[in-house]
Amino acid sequence: MLKRLHISNYALIEEVEVNFPNNLAIVTGETGAGKSIFLDALSLVLGTRADVTALQDKTKKCIVEAEFIIGNYGLKNLFTENEIDYEDHTILRREINPEGKSRAFINDTPVGLTLLKQLGEKLVDVHSQHQTLLLNETNFQFDVIDSFAETQTLFSQYKKQFVTLGKKKKDLAELEAQELQAKKDLDYYQYLFNELEEANLKNGELKQLEEESATLENAEAIKSALLRSANLIHDGEVNMLSYLTQIKQQLAQLSKFGDSYKALSERANSLYIEAKDLANELEDSESKVVFEPKRLEEINTQLDRLNRLLKKHNVNNEEDLVKIKTDIEDKLQQFGSLETEIEKTKKEIAVLNKEVIKIATELSTKRRACVSGIEKDVKQMLNELSMPNANFKIEISELPEPAVNGFDTLRFLFAANKGTDFKELHKVASGGELSRLMLSLKALLANKKALPTIIFDEIDTGVSGDVADKIGQILVRMGNKMQVISITHLPQIASKGSFHLFVYKQDEKNKTKSYIKSLNKDERIVEIAKMLSTGKPTESAIKNALDLLSQN
């Protein structure tokens, strides 16, 4: 319930703070006095968009703060999910600075406007004349019937399962689309994989094959060069080893004359050994070089295959080809896993679909069972509101498959007079009739579930006398179960509240300001008397006001 509302620098209101009771509160005031400003300020703290033109003083910021008692609303999860400190006494605050920047807070935690509005919708239900359009909205109609059928929890379970089912069906559609594309690509990727597999790729193979190919293609020249080189070292009349032998002998004789000569002798000896070893390796290498036309053909075939694959896949080396082969292999394996995933998802859908149908069937049964009771209660209340011939009907039709609200579709039908056919509300009911029907439903809902604070903004428009009195009685009954705030022009309703707020404005210097004050007993008598008469209240108006107040 709304416990306290503080408004600062908003429209014609400079500063005002109001405390509210937990039952029926009445708000009255002359046309233009600022009742709509009071409502607009409350709407601002509930998440409506800010308007910098609403600032009375353009040099100061506007602040609207509302304190709510929310212990019975089951909102702890909402606070936890959004990392906001939960308090049974929760404070919503909205600030607008002169530049038009808006800030919102819940229990002093900065929040976005979306969250503020989400919470606000759970705390206050503002009922104005245009809200009668809700009577034609599917969500409101199902809220009514599920409240009477006591199926709100069951419906929540259904929606959770239905959403999960929808997600699984979407997942299946995506998997099947992937499978269809995979089937189109399968042959192509299998061909690419086989081609790379047959190439028997090895890292460094390309360079190795190129070197072997060059060797085989130039075998004769290589053998000749190796043989000549070996001969120059140790064969023939003049050869390197012969000269190195002489040098080694000469320096060996000098080694006894000092360490430096000894070192030169050792180096000459090393040269001799290295030259002899090199000659042996040259001869060995020469013997291994054999021209093999068949092997050269094999190597060139493999080189052609590798170069063609490199060009085909637009890469530079075998490592890249190996990676491409691995990627293609993964895709081929994914195709097999797709089939497994599709089968798994189909089984999950079957289980979920069975559960959804079961809950939807139970919902439909319970809803249909309560229809006649709702129609009877609404007719009785409409009769109280001086509509004795009015009839209300709920038409439930069955869908072939479960939808967002189960198997059911709803239509609220209305007949205002005897002998008239039932028609949809917007085609047959007047504004006054719709208002009374909405009031009837809201009053009945108040008996079925914990509603938030409800504000009726001139629900009495178009009625008077006995009907107004009966509307007031219904508001009192609602106020016994919940917090109700009624903005009214009618004394019959104004006299029903246990708490009376009076909105008025007055000129001060160069400004007009609006004020809200709580009326005491004597002030209420005068205010209701003014509503009963024109100009200064007459004695009879005072007496009538006393009579009205004494009845409550």
C-alpha positions as CSV (number, residue, x, y, z in Angstrom):
1,M,0.0,0.0,0.0
2,L,1.0,3.6,-0.5
3,K,2.0,5.1,2.8
4,R,3.4,8.4,2.0
5,L,3.8,10.7,-1.1
6,H,6.2,13.7,-1.1
7,I,6.1,16.1,-4.1
8,S,8.6,19.0,-4.5
9,N,8.7,21.5,-7.4
10,Y,6.2,19.8,-9.7
11,A,3.8,21.8,-11.8
12,L,1.8,24.1,-9.5
13,I,3.0,22.2,-6.4
14,E,5.9,23.8,-4.6
15,E,6.1,21.3,-1.7
16,V,3.6,18.9,-0.3
17,E,3.6,15.6,1.7
18,V,0.6,13.3,2.2
19,N,0.2,10.2,4.4
20,F,-2.4,7.7,3.3
21,P,-4.5,5.2,5.3
22,N,-4.8,1.5,4.3
23,N,-8.4,1.6,3.3
24,L,-10.5,4.1,1.3
25,A,-9.2,7.6,0.8
26,I,-11.1,10.3,-1.0
27,V,-9.6,13.1,-3.1
28,T,-11.7,16.1,-4.1
29,G,-11.2,19.6,-5.4
30,E,-12.6,22.0,-7.9
31,T,-11.9,21.4,-11.6
32,G,-8.4,22.7,-12.4
33,A,-7.4,22.8,-8.7
34,G,-4.6,20.2,-9.3
35,K,-6.1,16.7,-8.8
36,S,-4.6,15.6,-12.1
37,I,-1.2,17.1,-11.0
38,F,-1.3,14.9,-7.9
39,L,-2.0,11.9,-10.1
40,D,0.7,12.9,-12.7
41,A,3.3,13.3,-9.9
42,L,2.5,9.8,-8.6
43,S,2.7,8.4,-12.1
44,L,6.1,10.0,-12.5
45,V,7.5,8.0,-9.5
46,L,5.9,4.9,-10.9
47,G,7.9,5.1,-14.1
48,T,6.2,7.4,-16.7
49,R,8.5,9.6,-18.8
50,A,9.7,12.9,-17.4
51,D,8.8,16.3,-18.8
52,V,11.1,19.2,-17.9
53,T,8.2,21.6,-18.5
54,A,6.6,20.2,-15.3
55,L,9.2,21.9,-13.1
56,Q,7.6,24.9,-11.3
57,D,10.9,26.5,-10.6
58,K,13.3,26.0,-13.5
59,T,16.3,26.6,-11.3
60,K,15.6,23.7,-9.0
61,K,15.2,20.0,-9.4
62,C,11.9,18.3,-9.1
63,I,11.6,15.4,-6.5
64,V,8.8,13.0,-6.1
65,E,9.1,10.3,-3.5
66,A,6.6,7.5,-2.6
67,E,6.9,5.1,0.3
68,F,5.1,1.8,0.0
69,I,4.5,-1.1,2.4
70,I,5.1,-4.2,0.2
71,G,5.5,-7.1,2.6
72,N,2.4,-9.0,1.3
73,Y,3.2,-8.5,-2.4
74,G,5.8,-11.3,-2.9
75,L,8.4,-9.1,-4.5
76,K,11.6,-10.2,-2.9
77,N,12.7,-12.2,-6.0
78,L,12.3,-9.0,-8.1
79,F,14.6,-7.1,-5.8
80,T,17.1,-10.0,-5.6
81,E,17.2,-10.5,-9.4
82,N,18.0,-6.8,-9.8
83,E,20.4,-6.5,-6.9
84,I,18.4,-4.1,-4.9
85,D,18.1,-4.1,-1.1
86,Y,14.7,-5.3,-0.2
87,E,12.7,-3.5,2.5
88,D,9.1,-4.0,3.6
89,H,8.9,-0.2,3.6
90,T,10.2,0.5,0.1
91,I,10.9,4.0,-1.1
92,L,10.6,5.0,-4.8
93,R,12.2,8.3,-5.8
94,R,12.3,10.3,-9.0
95,E,14.4,13.4,-9.7
96,I,14.4,15.7,-12.7
97,N,17.0,18.4,-12.9
98,P,16.5,21.8,-14.7
99,E,18.3,20.4,-17.7
100,G,15.7,17.7,-18.0
101,K,17.9,14.8,-16.9
102,S,15.9,12.2,-15.0
103,R,17.1,9.8,-12.3
104,A,15.2,7.0,-10.6
105,F,15.9,5.2,-7.3
106,I,14.5,2.3,-5.4
107,N,15.6,2.2,-1.8
108,D,18.4,4.7,-2.7
109,T,19.7,2.4,-5.4
110,P,19.9,4.0,-8.9
111,V,17.7,2.1,-11.3
112,G,16.5,2.3,-14.9
113,L,13.1,3.6,-15.9
114,T,12.1,0.2,-17.1
115,L,12.6,-1.5,-13.7
116,L,10.9,1.4,-11.9
117,K,7.9,1.0,-14.2
118,Q,7.9,-2.8,-13.8
119,L,7.8,-2.4,-10.0
120,G,5.3,0.5,-10.1
121,E,2.8,-1.7,-12.1
122,K,2.9,-4.2,-9.2
123,L,2.3,-1.5,-6.6
124,V,-0.4,0.8,-8.0
125,D,-3.3,0.3,-10.4
126,V,-4.5,3.6,-11.8
127,H,-8.1,3.2,-13.1
128,S,-9.2,6.0,-15.4
129,Q,-12.0,6.0,-17.9
130,H,-9.7,5.0,-20.8
131,Q,-8.7,1.9,-18.7
132,T,-12.1,0.4,-19.5
133,L,-10.4,-0.6,-22.7
134,L,-8.6,-3.3,-20.7
135,L,-11.9,-5.2,-20.7
136,N,-11.2,-6.1,-24.3
137,E,-7.6,-7.1,-23.7
138,T,-6.8,-10.8,-23.5
139,N,-4.3,-10.5,-20.6
140,F,-6.9,-8.8,-18.4
141,Q,-9.6,-11.2,-19.3
142,F,-7.4,-14.2,-18.4
143,D,-6.4,-12.5,-15.2
144,V,-10.0,-12.2,-14.2
145,I,-10.9,-15.8,-15.0
146,D,-7.8,-17.3,-13.5
147,S,-8.3,-15.3,-10.3
148,F,-11.8,-16.7,-9.9
149,A,-10.7,-20.2,-10.9
150,E,-7.7,-19.9,-8.5
151,T,-5.5,-21.1,-11.3
152,Q,-2.8,-18.3,-11.2
153,T,-0.1,-20.7,-10.0
154,L,-1.1,-23.4,-12.5
155,F,-1.1,-20.8,-15.3
156,S,2.4,-19.6,-14.2
157,Q,3.5,-23.2,-14.5
158,Y,1.9,-23.5,-17.9
159,K,3.6,-20.4,-19.2
160,K,7.0,-21.5,-18.0
161,Q,6.6,-24.9,-19.7
162,F,5.1,-23.3,-22.8
163,V,8.0,-20.9,-23.2
164,T,10.5,-23.8,-22.7
165,L,8.6,-25.8,-25.3
166,G,8.7,-22.9,-27.7
167,K,12.4,-22.5,-27.2
168,K,13.0,-26.2,-27.8
169,K,11.0,-26.1,-31.0
170,K,13.1,-23.1,-32.1
171,D,16.2,-25.0,-31.3
172,L,15.0,-28.0,-33.3
173,A,14.2,-25.8,-36.3
174,E,17.7,-24.4,-36.2
175,L,19.2,-27.9,-35.9
176,E,17.2,-29.2,-38.8
177,A,18.2,-26.2,-40.9
178,Q,21.8,-26.9,-40.1
179,E,21.3,-30.5,-41.0
180,L,19.7,-29.6,-44.3
181,Q,22.7,-27.4,-45.1
182,A,25.1,-30.0,-43.9
183,K,23.5,-32.6,-46.2
184,K,24.1,-30.2,-49.1
185,D,27.7,-29.7,-48.1
186,L,28.4,-33.2,-47.0
187,D,29.5,-34.6,-50.4
188,Y,31.6,-31.6,-51.1
189,Y,33.4,-31.7,-47.8
190,Q,33.8,-35.4,-47.9
191,Y,35.5,-35.0,-51.4
192,L,37.8,-32.3,-50.0
193,F,38.7,-34.5,-47.0
194,N,39.4,-37.6,-49.1
195,E,41.6,-35.5,-51.4
196,L,43.7,-34.2,-48.5
197,E,43.7,-37.7,-46.8
198,E,45.1,-39.3,-50.0
199,A,47.8,-36.7,-50.2
200,N,49.2,-38.1,-46.9
201,L,50.3,-34.7,-45.8
202,K,53.5,-34.3,-43.6
203,N,54.9,-31.1,-42.3
204,G,58.2,-30.2,-44.2
205,E,57.4,-32.7,-47.0
206,L,57.2,-30.1,-49.7
207,K,60.8,-28.8,-49.1
208,Q,62.1,-32.4,-48.8
209,L,60.5,-33.5,-52.1
210,E,61.7,-30.4,-53.9
211,E,65.3,-31.1,-52.8
212,E,65.0,-34.8,-53.8
213,S,63.5,-33.8,-57.2
214,A,66.3,-31.3,-57.8
215,T,68.9,-34.0,-56.9
216,L,67.4,-36.6,-59.2
217,E,67.0,-34.2,-62.1
218,N,70.7,-33.2,-61.8
219,A,72.2,-36.5,-60.8
220,E,74.9,-36.7,-63.5
221,A,76.2,-33.2,-62.8
222,I,76.2,-33.8,-59.1
223,K,78.1,-37.2,-59.4
224,S,80.7,-35.5,-61.6
225,A,81.3,-32.6,-59.3
226,L,81.6,-34.8,-56.2
227,L,84.0,-37.2,-58.0
228,R,86.2,-34.4,-59.3
229,S,86.3,-32.8,-55.9
230,A,87.3,-36.1,-54.2
231,N,90.1,-36.6,-56.9
232,L,91.4,-33.1,-56.2
233,I,91.9,-34.0,-52.6
234,H,93.6,-37.4,-52.8
235,D,94.1,-38.7,-56.4
236,G,96.3,-37.7,-59.2
237,E,99.9,-36.5,-59.4
238,V,99.1,-33.3,-57.8
239,N,96.6,-33.5,-54.9
240,M,95.7,-31.6,-51.7
241,L,96.6,-34.4,-49.4
242,S,100.1,-34.6,-50.8
243,Y,100.7,-30.9,-50.2
244,L,99.1,-31.1,-46.7
245,T,101.5,-34.0,-45.9
246,Q,104.5,-31.9,-46.8
247,I,103.2,-28.9,-44.9
248,K,102.5,-31.1,-41.8
249,Q,106.0,-32.6,-41.9
250,Q,107.7,-29.1,-42.2
251,L,105.7,-27.7,-39.3
252,A,106.3,-30.8,-37.2
253,Q,110.0,-30.1,-37.3
254,L,109.4,-26.5,-36.1
255,S,107.1,-27.4,-33.1
256,K,110.1,-28.0,-30.9
257,F,111.1,-24.3,-31.2
258,G,108.1,-22.9,-29.4
259,D,104.4,-23.2,-28.6
260,S,103.3,-21.0,-31.5
261,Y,105.0,-23.4,-34.0
262,K,103.6,-26.3,-32.2
263,A,100.1,-24.8,-32.6
264,L,100.6,-24.3,-36.3
265,S,101.7,-27.9,-36.6
266,E,98.5,-29.1,-34.9
267,R,96.4,-26.9,-37.2
268,A,98.1,-28.4,-40.2
269,N,97.5,-31.9,-38.9
270,S,93.8,-31.0,-38.3
271,L,93.6,-29.8,-41.9
272,Y,95.0,-33.0,-43.2
273,I,92.5,-35.1,-41.2
274,E,89.6,-32.9,-42.2
275,A,90.6,-33.0,-45.9
276,K,90.9,-36.8,-45.8
277,D,87.5,-37.1,-44.1
278,L,85.9,-34.8,-46.6
279,A,87.3,-36.8,-49.5
280,N,85.8,-40.0,-48.1
281,E,82.4,-38.3,-47.6
282,L,82.5,-36.9,-51.2
283,E,83.1,-40.4,-52.5
284,D,80.4,-41.8,-50.3
285,S,77.9,-39.1,-51.5
286,E,78.8,-39.7,-55.1
287,S,78.1,-43.4,-54.8
288,K,74.7,-42.7,-53.4
289,V,73.6,-40.4,-56.2
290,V,71.7,-42.7,-58.6
291,F,69.5,-41.5,-61.4
292,E,66.0,-43.1,-60.9
293,P,63.5,-42.0,-63.5
294,K,60.6,-43.9,-61.8
295,R,61.3,-42.2,-58.4
296,L,61.6,-38.8,-60.0
297,E,58.2,-39.4,-61.6
298,E,56.7,-40.3,-58.3
299,I,58.2,-37.2,-56.6
300,N,57.0,-34.9,-59.3
301,T,53.5,-36.4,-59.2
302,Q,53.4,-35.8,-55.4
303,L,54.8,-32.2,-55.9
304,D,52.1,-31.5,-58.5
305,R,49.4,-32.7,-56.1
306,L,50.7,-30.7,-53.2
307,N,51.1,-27.5,-55.3
308,R,47.6,-28.0,-56.7
309,L,46.2,-28.3,-53.2
310,L,48.1,-25.3,-52.0
311,K,46.7,-23.2,-54.8
312,K,43.2,-24.7,-54.4
313,H,43.0,-23.8,-50.7
314,N,44.9,-20.6,-51.2
315,V,47.6,-21.4,-48.5
316,N,51.4,-21.4,-48.5
317,N,52.5,-24.6,-46.8
318,E,51.6,-28.1,-45.7
319,E,50.9,-27.0,-42.1
320,D,48.0,-24.9,-43.4
321,L,46.7,-27.8,-45.4
322,V,46.8,-30.1,-42.4
323,K,44.8,-27.5,-40.4
324,I,42.2,-27.3,-43.2
325,K,42.0,-31.1,-43.2
326,T,41.4,-31.1,-39.4
327,D,38.7,-28.4,-39.8
328,I,36.9,-30.4,-42.5
329,E,37.1,-33.5,-40.4
330,D,35.5,-31.6,-37.5
331,K,32.6,-30.6,-39.8
332,L,32.1,-34.1,-40.9
333,Q,32.0,-35.2,-37.3
334,Q,29.5,-32.4,-36.5
335,F,27.1,-33.8,-39.0
336,G,27.0,-37.0,-37.1
337,S,26.5,-35.1,-33.8
338,L,23.7,-33.1,-35.4
339,E,21.7,-36.2,-36.0
340,T,22.2,-37.2,-32.3
341,E,21.2,-33.7,-31.1
342,I,18.1,-33.6,-33.3
343,E,16.9,-36.9,-31.9
344,K,17.6,-35.8,-28.3
345,T,15.7,-32.5,-28.9
346,K,12.7,-34.3,-30.4
347,K,12.4,-36.5,-27.4
348,E,12.6,-33.4,-25.1
349,I,9.9,-31.7,-27.1
350,A,7.7,-34.8,-26.9
351,V,8.0,-34.8,-23.1
352,L,7.4,-31.1,-22.8
353,N,4.4,-31.2,-25.2
354,K,2.8,-33.9,-23.2
355,E,3.2,-31.8,-20.0
356,V,1.9,-28.6,-21.7
357,I,-1.2,-30.4,-22.9
358,K,-1.8,-31.9,-19.5
359,I,-1.6,-28.5,-17.7
360,A,-3.6,-26.8,-20.5
361,T,-6.4,-29.3,-20.2
362,E,-6.5,-28.9,-16.4
363,L,-6.5,-25.1,-16.8
364,S,-9.4,-25.3,-19.3
365,T,-11.4,-27.5,-17.1
366,K,-11.1,-25.3,-14.0
367,R,-11.7,-22.1,-16.0
368,R,-14.9,-23.4,-17.5
369,A,-16.1,-24.6,-14.1
370,C,-16.0,-21.0,-12.7
371,V,-17.6,-19.2,-15.6
372,S,-21.2,-19.4,-14.4
373,G,-20.1,-18.1,-10.9
374,I,-18.3,-15.1,-12.4
375,E,-21.3,-14.3,-14.6
376,K,-23.7,-14.6,-11.6
377,D,-21.5,-12.4,-9.4
378,V,-21.1,-9.7,-12.0
379,K,-24.8,-9.6,-12.8
380,Q,-25.6,-9.2,-9.1
381,M,-23.1,-6.3,-8.8
382,L,-24.4,-4.6,-11.9
383,N,-27.9,-4.9,-10.4
384,E,-26.5,-3.1,-7.3
385,L,-25.3,-0.4,-9.6
386,S,-28.8,0.2,-11.1
387,M,-28.3,-2.0,-14.2
388,P,-30.9,-4.7,-13.4
389,N,-31.4,-5.8,-16.9
390,A,-27.7,-6.0,-17.8
391,N,-26.1,-9.4,-18.5
392,F,-22.5,-10.4,-18.7
393,K,-21.2,-13.5,-20.4
394,I,-17.8,-15.1,-20.8
395,E,-17.4,-17.2,-24.0
396,I,-14.6,-19.8,-24.0
397,S,-13.6,-21.4,-27.2
398,E,-11.1,-24.2,-27.6
399,L,-8.0,-24.1,-29.8
400,P,-6.8,-27.2,-31.6
401,E,-3.3,-26.8,-30.2
402,P,-2.1,-25.2,-26.9
403,A,-1.2,-21.5,-27.3
404,V,0.2,-18.8,-25.0
405,N,-2.9,-19.0,-22.7
406,G,-3.6,-22.7,-23.0
407,F,-6.3,-24.3,-25.1
408,D,-8.7,-21.4,-24.4
409,T,-9.6,-18.1,-26.1
410,L,-11.9,-15.7,-24.3
411,R,-14.5,-13.1,-25.2
412,F,-16.3,-10.9,-22.7
413,L,-19.8,-10.3,-24.0
414,F,-22.4,-7.8,-22.7
415,A,-26.1,-7.1,-23.1
416,A,-27.4,-3.9,-21.4
417,N,-31.1,-4.4,-21.9
418,K,-33.7,-7.2,-21.9
419,G,-34.2,-9.0,-25.2
420,T,-30.9,-7.8,-26.7
421,D,-28.2,-10.1,-28.0
422,F,-24.8,-10.5,-26.4
423,K,-22.1,-8.6,-28.2
424,E,-18.5,-7.7,-27.6
425,L,-18.1,-4.9,-25.1
426,H,-16.7,-2.3,-27.4
427,K,-19.7,-2.8,-29.8
428,V,-22.5,-2.4,-27.3
429,A,-21.6,-0.9,-23.9
430,S,-21.5,2.9,-23.2
431,G,-18.7,4.6,-21.3
432,G,-20.7,4.6,-18.1
433,E,-21.7,1.0,-18.5
434,L,-18.1,0.0,-19.1
435,S,-17.0,1.9,-16.0
436,R,-19.5,0.1,-13.9
437,L,-18.6,-3.3,-15.4
438,M,-14.9,-2.6,-14.7
439,L,-15.7,-1.6,-11.2
440,S,-17.7,-4.7,-10.7
441,L,-14.8,-6.9,-11.9
442,K,-12.2,-5.1,-9.9
443,A,-14.4,-5.3,-6.7
444,L,-14.8,-9.0,-7.3
445,L,-11.1,-9.5,-7.9
446,A,-10.3,-7.8,-4.6
447,N,-12.1,-10.7,-2.9
448,K,-10.0,-13.2,-4.8
449,K,-6.4,-12.0,-4.7
450,A,-4.1,-9.3,-3.2
451,L,-4.5,-6.4,-5.5
452,P,-2.1,-3.4,-5.4
453,T,-3.2,0.0,-4.4
454,I,-6.0,1.0,-6.8
455,I,-6.7,4.6,-7.7
456,F,-10.1,5.4,-9.3
457,D,-9.8,8.6,-11.3
458,E,-13.4,9.9,-11.5
459,I,-15.0,6.5,-12.0
460,D,-18.3,8.3,-11.1
461,T,-18.3,10.3,-14.4
462,G,-21.8,10.1,-15.9
463,V,-23.6,8.9,-12.8
464,S,-25.3,10.5,-9.9
465,G,-27.7,10.0,-7.1
466,D,-28.5,6.4,-6.1
467,V,-25.9,4.9,-8.5
468,A,-23.2,7.2,-7.1
469,D,-24.1,6.0,-3.6
470,K,-23.9,2.4,-4.6
471,I,-20.5,3.0,-6.3
472,G,-19.4,4.5,-3.0
473,Q,-20.6,1.4,-1.1
474,I,-18.6,-0.8,-3.4
475,L,-15.5,1.3,-2.9
476,V,-15.9,1.0,0.9
477,R,-16.2,-2.8,0.6
478,M,-13.0,-2.8,-1.5
479,G,-11.3,-0.6,1.0
480,N,-11.9,-3.1,3.7
481,K,-9.7,-5.5,1.8
482,M,-7.2,-3.2,0.1
483,Q,-6.1,0.4,-0.2
484,V,-8.4,2.4,-2.5
485,I,-7.9,6.1,-3.5
486,S,-10.9,7.7,-5.3
487,I,-10.7,11.0,-7.0
488,T,-14.3,12.2,-7.2
489,H,-16.7,15.1,-7.9
490,L,-19.7,13.4,-6.2
491,P,-20.6,14.0,-2.6
492,Q,-22.2,10.5,-2.3
493,I,-18.8,9.0,-2.9
494,A,-16.8,11.7,-1.1
495,S,-18.7,10.9,2.1
496,K,-17.7,7.3,2.1
497,G,-14.0,7.6,2.7
498,S,-12.3,7.3,6.1
499,F,-9.8,9.9,4.9
500,H,-10.4,12.9,2.8
501,L,-7.8,14.9,0.9
502,F,-8.7,18.3,-0.5
503,V,-6.8,19.7,-3.5
504,Y,-7.0,23.5,-4.0
505,K,-5.0,26.3,-5.5
506,Q,-4.4,29.9,-4.6
507,D,-2.6,32.9,-6.1
508,E,0.5,34.0,-4.3
509,K,2.3,37.1,-5.7
510,N,3.0,36.3,-9.3
511,K,2.4,32.5,-9.0
512,T,-0.5,30.1,-8.7
513,K,0.2,27.2,-6.4
514,S,-1.6,24.0,-5.7
515,Y,-1.9,22.4,-2.2
516,I,-3.2,19.2,-0.8
517,K,-4.5,19.0,2.7
518,S,-6.1,16.4,4.9
519,L,-9.6,17.5,6.0
520,N,-10.8,17.1,9.6
521,K,-14.4,16.3,10.4
522,D,-15.7,19.9,10.3
523,E,-13.8,20.6,7.1
524,R,-15.3,17.5,5.5
525,I,-18.8,18.7,6.3
526,V,-18.1,22.0,4.6
527,E,-16.4,20.5,1.6
528,I,-19.2,18.0,1.0
529,A,-21.8,20.7,1.5
530,K,-20.1,22.7,-1.2
531,M,-20.3,19.7,-3.5
532,L,-24.1,19.6,-2.8
533,S,-24.7,23.2,-3.6
534,T,-23.5,26.1,-5.7
535,G,-21.8,29.0,-4.1
536,K,-21.8,29.3,-0.3
537,P,-23.1,26.1,1.4
538,T,-26.7,26.5,2.5
539,E,-28.0,25.1,5.8
540,S,-29.8,22.4,4.0
541,A,-26.6,21.5,2.2
542,I,-24.8,21.3,5.6
543,K,-27.6,19.1,6.9
544,N,-27.4,16.8,3.9
545,A,-23.6,16.6,4.3
546,L,-24.0,15.6,7.9
547,D,-26.5,13.0,6.9
548,L,-24.2,11.5,4.2
549,L,-21.3,11.4,6.6
550,S,-23.4,9.9,9.4
551,Q,-24.3,6.9,7.2
552,N,-20.6,5.9,7.0
